[in-house]
């Protein structure tokens, strides 16, 4: 009998996933790994969220971002919440890429 797994993203499996990601050495390796791991739609969604974060960092308006990136304003709001009040992941990478 299969029991429904309780959802909680901070667990041993995700720790192992994040550890695996740290072993990627360049964009080509990342491309190959994420394409094997995710569907094209999942990759597209993550890419759009990253575009939203970059545009928010440039202080673009929510409506302009939503229109240009082709996402809802709700998606822009969610990304903004994590950008400004999350665990600092977006901010870290924006800074490392010299985008802020």
N, C-alpha and C positions, 0 to 999 in steps of 0.2 A: 504494500500500500504506500502510495506517494503522499507525503504530507506537504502542505504549502509552506515554503520557506519564508520565515519572517524577514521583512525587508529592513535592513540597516546597512548602509554602505560602508561603514567603518568596521571592517572585519578582516580576518586573516587572508581571505581571497583577494580583497582589494589591496591589502598591503603587498601581497606578492605581485599583483599587477603593477602597482606603482614602482616597485623595485625593478621589475622587468623594464619598465619605461626608462628608468635611469641608465640602463645599459645601451640604449640607442645612441649611436655616435654621430649621426648626421641626418639631414632631411630625407635622403633616399631610404635609409634604414627605417626612419619613422614612417614614411609613406608605405613601405612594404608591410611593416608590422600592423599599422592601423588598418590597412586595406584587408589584411587577413583577419583581423580582430573584429572589425565593424562592417556594417552594411554601408553602401555608398550614401544612403540617406542619413545614417548616423554621422558619418564624416561630414557631410554637407551641413547638418545642423550644428555641429561643433564649430565648423569653419565660419558659419554665419554669426554665431555667438562671439567668436573671436573678432570678427569684423565690427560687431556692435561695440565691444569693449574698446577697441582701438579708436573708434569714432567718438565714443563717450569721453575718452581721455583727451580728445581734441576739442571737447566742449560743443560738439554739434548738437542740434536739437533732437529730441526724441522722435518727432514726426519726420524730420529729414532722414534720420538714421533708418527708421522703419521703412520709409519709402525706398531709399537707395539700396538697402540690404535685402529688401523684400521679406521683412518679418513684421509681426504685430507690435504695436506699442507695448503690449503686455510683455513680450519677450525683451524688448529694450529695457523696460522697468525691472525685470528679473535680473538681467545682466548688470544693470546699474546697482541694484541692491548688493550683489556679490562683489562688484568692483569696489564699492565704497564701504561695505560693511561685512565683507566675507572674511576668508582666512588669509587674504593677501596674495593669493596666487596670480590673479590678473595683474595686480600692481607689480609684483616681482618680475614677471616676464616683460611687461611694458617697459620697466626700468632697464632690464638687461638688454632689450632691443633698442634702447634709447628712443622710445616712443612717448616718453613723458618728460 
